[in-house]
């Protein structure tokens, strides 16, 4: 077995300002990568700027990252970083800005290369990266992955390079202004990471410890998520903790079929990532129960559900319904079957019928 998480994590109130000197020590000029508004609304951007200014560190702001970031945006940000001499990168936001920050760090460091290297199997270094999450789902603050939209393949795909953040600053206050739908979508994305890591051909005793611990932490918020009630600081902290633990788990196992299937819905139907992933979780868990996978009862208990029916009701309440046409179903199955690596993480030989059953469980 192997276990490797090199990221220095600070999970506490005021994490960015308390550790501003360490953040600034990553270089002389930061390229801050954010979306258009969330980093401002949450106060995270203000904290990062104050931390850098307090430590006499220059910065450039790039705030054009869209949901499901494109290679075009990565190259645009990298061009600015190259021209203005950035020597480290800070990602602020959900998975989109944080993933984009890693890809940008690679492209700024390798300034004489084109976007083609993003998906080439070559060993390259990247600039140091720091991450500040403002959602509770992606776990990108501790993972080496950077998932980008590939218009050439009409899907989403992680780049070929593993780029672990050097520092992650996690602060519950950044979740306070998040909408209920955002919290639900991202929290269920984190649950998807935990489930897909646990029921995974790459799972080890180390990763399973993380998955089960994360499920237990996540379950503390199940009723709040279901009822849509007002969340407390304790909820925000445990949701963020579950998300970060889930990120550690998938750093060692990768994700599985729910994520693989979700990319079609996100790219072609515009369905948010967490909602798309969560919609396939009941079918994936049903398949694990049918195959009598070891650990299934324990996993369901840790998540706080008595059976698949209760879990399915929960996901439908939190995410709403998704209708998948027979044509879309066929295309999704074809996409999975044409990419064998997407099946390698399933802990048994999954058939076309198994994939179809996961999809049809949504309707």
C-alpha positions as CSV (number, residue, x, y, z in Angstrom):
1,X,0.0,0.0,0.0
2,X,1.0,3.6,-0.5
3,X,-0.2,6.8,1.2
4,X,0.9,10.3,0.2
5,X,-0.8,13.6,1.0
6,X,1.9,16.4,0.8
7,X,-0.5,19.3,1.3
8,X,-0.2,21.4,4.5
9,X,-3.8,21.8,5.7
10,X,-5.0,24.6,8.0
11,X,-8.7,24.1,9.0
12,X,-9.7,26.9,11.4
13,X,-11.4,30.2,11.7
14,X,-9.3,32.9,10.0
15,X,-7.0,30.4,8.4
16,X,-5.9,32.6,5.6
17,X,-4.9,35.6,7.7
18,X,-3.4,33.4,10.5
19,X,-1.1,31.7,7.9
20,X,-0.7,34.7,5.6
21,X,3.1,34.7,6.0
22,X,3.3,31.0,4.9
23,X,1.0,31.7,2.0
24,X,3.2,34.6,0.9
25,X,6.4,32.6,1.3
26,X,5.5,30.6,-1.8
27,X,6.9,33.3,-4.1
28,X,7.2,36.9,-4.9
29,X,4.1,37.5,-7.1
30,X,0.9,35.5,-6.8
31,X,-1.6,34.8,-9.6
32,X,-5.0,34.6,-7.9
33,X,-7.5,32.4,-9.8
34,X,-11.2,32.9,-9.1
35,X,-14.6,32.9,-10.5
36,X,-16.5,36.1,-11.2
37,X,-18.2,36.6,-7.9
38,X,-18.1,33.9,-5.2
39,X,-14.6,34.8,-4.0
40,X,-15.8,38.4,-3.4
41,X,-19.1,37.4,-1.8
42,X,-17.5,35.0,0.7
43,X,-14.8,37.4,1.7
44,X,-12.1,34.9,0.8
45,X,-10.6,37.1,-1.9
46,X,-10.4,40.0,0.6
47,X,-8.6,37.8,3.1
48,X,-6.1,36.6,0.5
49,X,-5.3,40.1,-0.7
50,X,-4.9,41.3,2.9
51,X,-2.6,38.4,3.7
52,X,-0.4,39.1,0.7
53,X,-0.3,42.9,1.2
54,X,0.5,42.4,4.9
55,X,3.5,40.4,3.8
56,X,4.6,42.7,1.0
57,X,3.8,40.2,-1.8
58,X,2.6,41.3,-5.2
59,X,-0.4,39.7,-6.9
60,X,-2.4,39.6,-10.1
61,X,-6.1,38.8,-10.1
62,X,-7.7,36.6,-12.8
63,X,-11.4,36.3,-12.1
64,X,-12.8,34.8,-15.3
65,X,-13.0,31.1,-14.5
66,X,-16.4,29.7,-15.5
67,X,-18.1,26.6,-14.1
68,X,-16.4,23.6,-15.6
69,X,-13.3,25.5,-16.7
70,X,-12.2,25.3,-20.3
71,X,-8.7,24.8,-21.6
72,X,-9.1,28.2,-23.3
73,X,-9.6,30.0,-19.9
74,X,-6.6,28.1,-18.5
75,X,-4.4,29.3,-21.3
76,X,-5.7,32.9,-21.1
77,X,-4.9,33.0,-17.3
78,X,-1.5,31.4,-18.0
79,X,-0.7,34.0,-20.6
80,X,-1.3,36.7,-18.0
81,X,0.8,34.9,-15.4
82,X,3.6,34.4,-17.9
83,X,3.7,38.0,-19.1
84,X,3.5,39.5,-15.6
85,X,6.0,37.2,-13.9
86,X,3.8,35.3,-11.5
87,X,5.8,32.6,-9.6
88,X,3.0,31.0,-7.5
89,X,-0.8,30.5,-7.9
90,X,-3.7,30.8,-5.4
91,X,-7.0,29.2,-6.3
92,X,-10.1,30.5,-4.5
93,X,-13.6,29.0,-4.9
94,X,-15.1,25.6,-5.7
95,X,-13.7,22.9,-7.8
96,X,-13.6,25.0,-11.0
97,X,-11.2,27.8,-9.8
98,X,-9.1,25.4,-7.7
99,X,-8.7,22.8,-10.6
100,X,-8.0,25.7,-13.0
101,X,-5.3,27.0,-10.7
102,X,-3.4,23.8,-10.9
103,X,-3.5,23.7,-14.7
104,X,-2.5,27.3,-14.8
105,X,0.4,26.7,-12.5
106,X,1.6,24.0,-14.9
107,X,1.3,26.2,-18.0
108,X,3.0,29.3,-16.4
109,X,5.9,27.2,-15.2
110,X,6.3,25.6,-18.7
111,X,6.1,28.9,-20.5
112,X,7.5,27.6,-23.9
113,X,4.9,24.9,-24.3
114,X,1.4,24.8,-25.7
115,X,-1.9,23.5,-24.3
116,X,-1.1,20.1,-25.8
117,X,1.1,19.2,-22.8
118,X,-1.9,19.2,-20.5
119,X,-2.8,15.8,-21.7
120,X,0.6,14.4,-22.7
121,X,2.2,11.7,-20.4
122,X,5.3,13.6,-19.7
123,X,6.8,14.6,-16.3
124,X,6.7,18.4,-15.8
125,X,6.9,20.7,-12.7
126,X,4.4,23.3,-11.9
127,X,4.5,26.5,-9.9
128,X,3.5,26.2,-6.2
129,X,-0.2,26.2,-5.6
130,X,-2.3,27.3,-2.6
131,X,-6.0,26.5,-2.4
132,X,-8.9,28.2,-0.5
133,X,-12.2,26.3,-0.8
134,X,-15.5,28.1,-0.6
135,X,-17.7,25.0,-1.3
136,X,-17.9,21.7,0.5
137,X,-17.6,19.1,-2.3
138,X,-14.6,19.0,-4.6
139,X,-11.8,18.3,-2.2
140,X,-9.5,19.9,-4.8
141,X,-7.6,21.6,-2.0
142,X,-5.9,18.3,-1.3
143,X,-6.1,16.3,-4.6
144,X,-3.6,16.3,-7.4
145,X,-6.3,16.5,-10.1
146,X,-7.3,19.3,-12.4
147,X,-10.5,18.4,-14.4
148,X,-11.1,20.6,-17.4
149,X,-13.7,20.8,-20.1
150,X,-12.5,19.3,-23.4
151,X,-14.5,20.6,-26.3
152,X,-12.5,18.4,-28.7
153,X,-13.9,15.3,-26.9
154,X,-17.2,16.9,-25.7
155,X,-16.6,15.8,-22.1
156,X,-14.6,16.7,-18.9
157,X,-11.2,15.1,-18.2
158,X,-8.4,15.5,-15.7
159,X,-5.1,16.6,-17.0
160,X,-2.3,14.0,-17.1
161,X,-0.2,15.8,-14.5
162,X,-0.5,15.4,-10.7
163,X,-0.2,18.8,-9.0
164,X,-0.8,18.7,-5.2
165,X,-1.4,22.0,-3.5
166,X,1.3,23.1,-1.1
167,X,-1.1,24.8,1.3
168,X,-4.8,24.6,1.8
169,X,-6.6,27.1,4.1
170,X,-10.1,26.0,5.1
171,X,-12.5,28.3,6.8
172,X,-16.1,27.6,7.6
173,X,-17.1,31.3,7.3
174,X,-16.7,31.0,3.5
175,X,-19.8,28.7,3.3
176,X,-22.1,31.1,5.1
177,X,-23.4,32.9,2.0
178,X,-23.7,29.7,-0.1
179,X,-27.2,28.9,-1.3
180,X,-28.9,25.7,-0.2
181,X,-28.7,24.2,-3.7
182,X,-25.0,24.9,-3.8
183,X,-24.4,23.3,-0.4
184,X,-26.5,20.3,-1.3
185,X,-24.9,19.8,-4.7
186,X,-21.4,20.1,-3.4
187,X,-22.0,18.0,-0.3
188,X,-23.4,15.2,-2.4
189,X,-20.4,15.4,-4.7
190,X,-18.2,14.8,-1.6
191,X,-20.4,11.9,-0.7
192,X,-19.8,10.6,-4.2
193,X,-16.1,10.8,-3.7
194,X,-16.4,8.8,-0.4
195,X,-18.7,6.1,-1.9
196,X,-16.7,5.8,-5.2
197,X,-13.4,5.6,-3.3
198,X,-14.7,2.9,-0.9
199,X,-16.2,0.7,-3.6
200,X,-13.1,0.9,-5.9
201,X,-10.6,-1.6,-7.3
202,X,-7.8,0.7,-6.1
203,X,-9.1,0.9,-2.5
204,X,-6.6,0.1,0.3
205,X,-7.0,-0.2,4.0
206,X,-5.6,3.4,4.3
207,X,-8.1,4.8,1.8
208,X,-11.0,2.9,3.4
209,X,-10.2,4.4,6.7
210,X,-10.6,7.8,5.1
211,X,-13.7,6.9,3.3
212,X,-15.5,5.5,6.3
213,X,-14.4,8.4,8.5
214,X,-15.6,10.9,5.9
215,X,-18.9,9.1,5.6
216,X,-19.4,9.4,9.4
217,X,-18.5,13.1,9.4
218,X,-20.8,13.7,6.4
219,X,-23.7,11.9,8.1
220,X,-23.7,14.6,10.8
221,X,-25.3,16.9,8.3
222,X,-27.7,14.5,6.6
223,X,-30.8,15.9,8.4
224,X,-29.8,19.5,7.7
225,X,-29.3,18.7,4.1
226,X,-32.5,16.9,3.8
227,X,-34.6,19.4,5.6
228,X,-32.9,22.5,4.1
229,X,-32.8,24.0,7.6
230,X,-30.4,26.8,8.6
231,X,-26.9,25.5,8.9
232,X,-24.7,26.1,11.9
233,X,-21.0,26.7,12.1
234,X,-20.6,23.1,13.2
235,X,-22.4,22.0,10.0
236,X,-20.1,24.1,7.8
237,X,-17.0,22.7,9.5
238,X,-18.0,19.1,9.4
239,X,-19.1,19.4,5.7
240,X,-15.8,20.9,4.9
241,X,-13.9,18.3,6.8
242,X,-15.9,15.5,5.1
243,X,-15.1,17.1,1.7
244,X,-11.4,17.4,2.5
245,X,-11.2,13.8,3.8
246,X,-13.0,12.6,0.6
247,X,-10.4,14.5,-1.5
248,X,-7.7,12.6,0.3
249,X,-9.5,9.3,-0.4
250,X,-9.9,9.8,-4.1
251,X,-6.3,11.1,-4.3
252,X,-5.4,7.4,-3.8
253,X,-8.2,5.6,-5.6
254,X,-9.7,8.0,-8.2
255,X,-13.4,8.1,-8.7
256,X,-15.6,5.5,-10.4
257,X,-18.7,5.2,-12.6
258,X,-21.0,7.9,-11.1
259,X,-18.3,10.5,-11.9
260,X,-17.6,8.9,-15.3
261,X,-21.3,9.0,-16.2
262,X,-21.8,12.5,-14.8
263,X,-19.5,14.2,-17.3
264,X,-21.9,13.5,-20.2
265,X,-24.8,15.2,-18.3
266,X,-22.7,18.2,-17.3
267,X,-21.2,18.8,-20.7
268,X,-24.3,18.1,-22.9
269,X,-27.1,19.1,-20.5
270,X,-25.6,21.7,-18.3
271,X,-26.5,19.8,-15.2
272,X,-24.3,20.9,-12.2
273,X,-21.5,18.5,-11.4
274,X,-22.7,17.5,-7.9
275,X,-26.2,16.9,-9.0
276,X,-25.1,14.8,-11.9
277,X,-22.8,12.7,-9.8
278,X,-25.4,12.3,-7.0
279,X,-28.1,11.1,-9.4
280,X,-26.0,8.0,-10.2
281,X,-25.1,7.2,-6.6
282,X,-28.3,5.2,-5.8
283,X,-27.8,3.0,-8.9
284,X,-24.1,2.5,-8.1
285,X,-24.9,1.5,-4.5
286,X,-27.7,-0.8,-5.6
287,X,-25.1,-2.5,-7.8
288,X,-22.7,-2.9,-4.9
289,X,-25.5,-4.4,-2.8
290,X,-26.5,-6.8,-5.6
291,X,-22.8,-7.9,-6.0
292,X,-22.6,-8.4,-2.2
293,X,-19.6,-6.2,-2.0
294,X,-17.7,-6.4,1.4
295,X,-18.3,-3.4,3.6
296,X,-21.7,-2.5,2.1
297,X,-23.7,-2.6,5.3
298,X,-21.0,-0.7,7.2
299,X,-20.9,2.0,4.5
300,X,-24.7,2.5,4.5
301,X,-24.6,2.7,8.3
302,X,-21.8,5.2,8.4
303,X,-23.7,7.4,5.9
304,X,-26.8,7.2,8.1
305,X,-29.2,5.3,5.8
306,X,-31.1,2.1,6.6
307,X,-31.4,1.0,2.9
308,X,-31.1,2.1,-0.7
309,X,-34.7,3.3,-0.8
310,X,-34.1,5.8,1.9
311,X,-30.9,6.9,0.2
312,X,-32.7,7.4,-3.1
313,X,-35.4,9.5,-1.4
314,X,-32.7,11.6,0.1
315,X,-30.9,12.3,-3.2
316,X,-34.1,13.1,-5.0
317,X,-35.2,15.5,-2.2
318,X,-31.8,17.3,-2.3
319,X,-31.1,17.2,-6.0
320,X,-34.5,17.0,-7.8
321,X,-35.2,14.7,-10.7
322,X,-33.3,14.2,-13.9
323,X,-34.9,12.7,-16.9
324,X,-32.6,10.8,-19.3
325,X,-33.8,9.9,-22.7
326,X,-33.1,6.5,-24.3
327,X,-30.8,8.2,-26.8
328,X,-28.8,9.9,-24.1
329,X,-28.6,6.6,-22.2
330,X,-27.1,4.8,-25.2
331,X,-24.6,7.6,-25.8
332,X,-23.5,7.5,-22.2
333,X,-23.0,3.8,-22.3
334,X,-21.1,4.1,-25.5
335,X,-18.8,6.8,-24.0
336,X,-18.0,4.6,-21.0
337,X,-17.4,1.5,-23.1
338,X,-15.1,3.4,-25.5
339,X,-13.0,4.5,-22.6
340,X,-12.0,1.3,-20.8
341,X,-10.1,3.1,-18.1
342,X,-13.4,4.4,-16.8
343,X,-14.3,0.9,-15.9
344,X,-11.0,-0.1,-14.3
345,X,-11.9,1.4,-10.9
346,X,-15.1,-0.7,-10.6
347,X,-14.3,-3.5,-8.1
348,X,-15.6,-6.2,-10.4
349,X,-16.0,-6.7,-14.2
350,X,-18.9,-4.3,-14.9
351,X,-21.0,-5.2,-17.9
352,X,-23.0,-3.1,-20.3
353,X,-26.1,-4.2,-18.4
354,X,-24.6,-3.0,-15.1
355,X,-24.0,0.4,-16.5
356,X,-27.4,0.6,-18.0
357,X,-29.0,-0.4,-14.7
358,X,-27.1,2.5,-12.9
359,X,-28.5,5.0,-15.5
360,X,-32.0,3.6,-15.5
361,X,-32.2,3.8,-11.7
362,X,-32.5,7.5,-12.0
363,X,-35.9,7.4,-13.8
